[in-house]
Amino acid sequence: MPARAARKRPIEYSILYTATLCLLAFGAVMVYSASSAESLLNGSNDPSMYLKRYVIFGLAGLVVLHAASKHGLRVIKAITPLLLGASFLLTIAVMLPGVGVEVNGATRWLGAGPIQFQPSELLKLALVLYAAQLLAARPRSVRTVGGLCKPLLIVVGLACALLLKQPDMGTAMVICFAIGALLIAAGTPTRTLATIALALAGLALIVAIAEPYRRARLTSFLDPFSDAGDSGFQAVQALTALGSGGLFGVGLGESVQKIFYLPEAHTDMILAIIGEELGLVGILAVISLYGMIAYAGLRTAKLARDLHSRLLAAGITSLILCQATLNFFAVLGMAPLTGVPLPFLSYGSTNLIVLMGGMGLLLNVAATGGRAARAGKPRLEAIQGGRDAQGRDRGRRDGRARSAGARGR
């Protein structure tokens, strides 16, 4: 019986695993619904083309998830510097002539044909792992901006500069938000956080107005209907899809926007198709699943047995939630469009597999750190004089508790 109880997974593990599987299953259904018409229209004659690829990527992600959930924490400290260095090199390689693959005016991918790899997805996870490891090793560095700059903020700044060069401002924003949440979890003083936030806001404004296409996105976000045929087209079509869905939607597979109007319906804009076909109820279901990840992930961080595991769990949870929130805000017209996919739901090979690996690490912390926290309570009760402790005292030859100093007699 005790051995069986020791193998039982904590509730946080079950919640995280269940929410991830539900998002994957829901994602497969919605990717097929959002892409089947486009697959027929582009001449492939296979309406399930994107579904098949999504299932293959999902299965590969599940393999990575299970491997990381069993062995991730034992090796992650050793490979984090290597992973970060490889991510930087691959991100730089994307920008080399003849190496990177350009899609829709952005050069973010390596590979050819249907098999492509996006190094920026690996980079954002590597930065979270690196930040968690560095802050755990140097907990006092969070007290000042100077302590954080050397070298954490410098490394994050270099990574964001490379991403903006691609350009990929969405991933850079996700990294900044996730690292900010990690700094809060590490106990960074409010004044230090405010200083960093103000500096980042100023830089973001400069970056946003420096490039014409970013200015266009910013102005279209403020009033998308002023240029509904050009810069505001995608935002207007997303809002139209959400508005036509109403409370319960027009029915699964019955979307009109995905066929003729809404670009990237099965990737960045899959939430708009969910809203059109399943209505507000479908969107609330998605929010509930991410809410489960938020609750279980943050509780896992709270119950972790050491600082590194605690920050690792908080960082990965924040990474998933920040990316989901940014996608939600963009589709709902509350933030500029950034091209950030919806975690576990949107079609995208690298994003799906990388986040599944991150979820595997989070499951590893839930399975080890959470159980260790619970295992400590019975021992404290015995020390405080529970029934087991009283029984041991009564079992002594003289019927009295051992007095202080009896150990050396």
N, C-alpha and C positions, 0 to 999 in steps of 0.2 A: 504493500500500500504506500509507504513513504517513497519508494522508487518511482511508482506511478505518478504520485503527486509532484515529484521533482521534475518529471518530464512534461508536465502540463504547462502550456504556454500562457503568459500573462494576457489579460484582457486587451491591453494596448496592442499586442502583437496581432490578435485576432481581428481587431477593428481595422488596423492598417492593411492587413492582408485582404480582408473582405472588401474594403473600399477600393483597393487597387484592382482587384479582379472585376468588381462591378463596373468600374470606369473603363477597363479594357473591353468587357463585353458590350457595354453601351457604345464605346467608340467604334467597335467593329460594325455594329448595326448602323450607326450614323455615317460612318465613312462610306459604306456601301450606298446608303440612301442619297448622300450628297454627291457622290462621284459616278454613279451608274450611268446617268444620262450623258454626262461629259465624256465618259469613256466610249460610249457609242458614237457621239458626235465627232470625236477626234479621229475616227477611223480605225480604232483598235478592234472593234466588233466583239469586245469582251466587257460586258457591264460590270463584272466582278474583278476587274484588273487591280484596282486599288485595294479592294477588300483582301484579295489573295496576298498582296504585298504586306498589308497591315497585319494579317494573321501571321505571316512569316516573321516579321519584325517583332510582333508581340511574343511569339514563342521563343525567339532568341532573347528577348528581354526577360522572359520568365526564367530562362536558364541562368542568365546573369544575376537575376534577383535571388534565386535560390543559392547560388554559389556565394554571393556576398552575404546573405543572411546566415550562412553557416561558418564562413571562414573570413569574412571581411575585416573585422576589427583586429584580427591577429596580424594582418599584413598591411593594413592601410597606412600605418605610421611609416613603415619602411618605403612604401612605393609612392607616397604623396609627393615628395620632391621630384621624383622621376616623372610622375604623371603630369605635374605642373609644367616641367620643362618640355616634355613632349607636346603638351597642348600649345604652348607658346610657339614652338618650332612649326607645328602643323598650321597654326593660324597665320604665321608669317609666310609659309609656303603657299597658302591660298592666293596671296597677292603677287606671286611671281608669274611673269608672262609665260603662258603655255602650260602652267600647272593648275591654276584654279579654274573652276567652271563657273561661268557667268549665267545667272538665271534672273530674268526680269530686271536687268540693270545692276544687279548686285553680284559680287564675286565672293561667295562664302563656302563653296563646296570643293571637295576633291573627289576624283573618280570619274567614271564615264558611264553613260547609259542609265539604266534603272538603279544601279548600285552607286550611290554617292554618300560621302561622309562630310559632315559639317563640324569642323574642329571647334568652333565657338561653343557648341553644346557641351563638349568635353571640358573646355576651358572654364566654363562657369561652375561646373561641379568641382573641378580641381581647385579653383580659388576658394570655394567654401571649405573644402577639406584642409587646404593649406592654412586658411585663417583660423579654423578651429584648433589645429595643431599648434600654431604659433601662439595664439592667445592662451591656450592651456599651459604652454611652456613658459610664457612670460605674462602672468596675470596682472602684474603691476603696470604694464605698458599702456593699459586702457586709461590711465589717470590723466594723461596729457596728449595733446595733438602730436607733439614731437615724438612721443613714445610710440604712437600708432603709425606715424609716417615711416618709421625706420623698422622694418621695411614694408609692413603690410599695405599701407595706403599707396606707397610708391608702386608696388607690384600690381595692385588693383588698378591704379591709374594707367600704367603701361598697357595692361590688358584692354582697358576701355578705349585707349587711343588706337590700338590695333583694330578693335571692332568698329570704331567709327570710320576708320579708313576703308573698310570693306564695301559699303557702309552697312552697319548692323546696330543701329541705336537701340533697338528693342532689347537685344541681349545685354547690352551695356547697362541699360536701365534695370533689368532684372538682377544683374550682378550687384549694382549699387544698393538696391533695396534689400537684397538678401544679406549682404555684408553689414548693412546698417542694422538689420534685425539681429544679426549675430553679435554686433557690438553692444546692443542693448542687453542681450542675454549674458554677455560677459561682464556686465556691471559698469559700463562706461558712464562717467558722470554726465548729467544733463547739459552742463555748459559745454563740455567737449563735443557732445553730439550736435548741439545747436551750431557750434562753430563749423563743424564739418558739413552739416546740412546747408548752411548759408553759402559756403564756398561752392558746394556742388550745384546748388540752385543757380548761382551766378554763371558757372561754367556751362551748365545745361542751356541756359538762355542764349549764351554766346554761340554755342554749337548749333542751336536750333535755328538761329537767324543767319548763320554764316553761309549755309548752303541753300540755294534756291528751292530744291525739292523739299527740304525740311521746313522752310518758311511756308511753302504751299500746304504742307500737311498741317502746320499749326493754324493757319488761317482757315483751312477747310474744316478743322475740328471746331473752331469757334463758330463758324456758320457754314456748315456743309452744303446747305441748299443754295447758297449764293453762287456756287459753281458746281451744280449737281451733275453736269455732263463731263467734267474733267477731274479736278483734284478732289472734289467731294463726292465723286460717283460711288465709290465703294462704301463709304460711310452712309450715304443716303439709301443705297440698296439694302444694307444691313438693317437700318432702322425700318425700312419698308417691310422686310421679312419679319422682324419682330412684331411690328404693328399688325400685320395681317394674321399672325398666329393667334392673337387674343389669349384667352384663358387656357383653352385645351388644344389649340392648334388646328391646322387644316387636315391633319391625318398623316401618319407615317408614310413617307414616300411621295406625298402629294405636293411638295414644294414647287413653286413656279420660279422663284428667284434663283435657284441652283442651276436651272437649265439655260436661261438666256441672259441673266442680269448680274448675279453676284460672283465676282472673281474669287478664286481660292476658297471655294465653298467647303471643300473637304479638309482644308488645312487651317489657316488662320481664322476663317469665318464660320467654322463648324457650329459655333454657339448660335449664330443667327439662324441656321437651318434647324437646329433643335427648337429654337423659339418659334419658328414658323410652323413646323410640323407637329410639335408637341405642346406648344404654348408656354404660358407661364409655369404650368405644372412641371414640364420637362426641365426648364431652367432651374426651378427650385429643387428638383431631384438632383441635378448636377451640383448645386450649391451644398446640398445636404451631404453628398459624398465627400466633397472637399472639406466640409465642416468636420466630418469624422476623422479625416487625416489631420486636421488642425488640432482637434482635441487629443487624439491618441499620440500624435507626434510630440506635442508640447508636454503632455503628461509623461511620455517616455523620457524627455529631457529632464524633467523634474525628478524622476525616480532613478536617473542614472547614477552609477556608483562612483564615478570619477569625473573630473572637470572636462577632460577631453571628450569622453562619451557624451556628457551633457551638452557641450557646445556643438559636437557633431550632429546630435539629434536635432537641436534647435536650428542649426544652419541648414540641414537638408529639408526640414519641414518648412522653414522660411523660403527656401529656394522654390519649392513646389507651389506654395501659396502665393508668393509674389508674382510668379509667372502667370498663375491662374487669374489673379486679381487684375493684372495689367491687361490680359486678354479680355476679361469681362468688361473692364472700363472702356477699352477701345471699341468693342463691338456695340456696347450700349451708348456710344457717343459721348462718354465722360472723359475720354483721353484721346490723344492723337493716335492714329493707326501706326503700329510699330512692327507688324509682322511677327509677333510672338505667338507660337502655337499654344493651344490649350493642353496642359499636361495630361497624358494618358488617353486623351480623346482625339486630338488632331492627328491627321496622317503626317508622318515624318519619321524616317528610320532612326536617325541619330538621336533626336530628341527623346524618342520613346525608349530606346535601349539605354541611354545614359541615365534617364530619370528612373528607370527600373533598377539600374545598379545602385543609384542613390537610395531608393526605397529598400533595397536589400540590406544596405548598411543600417538604415533606420530600424529595420526588423531585427537585425543583430543586436542593436542596443536595447530594443524592447525585450528581447528574449533573455539577455544576460543582465543588463543593468536593472531592469524592473524586478526580476526575480531576486536579485541580490538585495534590493531594498526591502522586499517583503520578508526575506529570510531573516533579517535582523530583528524583527519585532518580537518573535517568541523568546529570543535570548534576553532581550531587555526585560520582558515580563518575569522570567525566571530570576534575574538579578534583583528585580524589585520585590520578590517574595511571593511568587505564584505558588500554585498547589504542588508543582513538581519540586520547587525549591524546599517547601515545607516538608514534603515527604522525604527528601534526602536528609534534611536535618533530623527528622525523627528516627531515621535509620541508623544514626550514629550510636556508638556503644553507651555514651553517657546521656543521650537524648537531648543534647544541647548543641547549638550552632558553634562552629569553630571560631575561636576568638582570634583577634588580630595578632599577628606574629607567630601563629602556630605553625606556619609553613616551615620555619627553620628548626623546629624541634625534632 
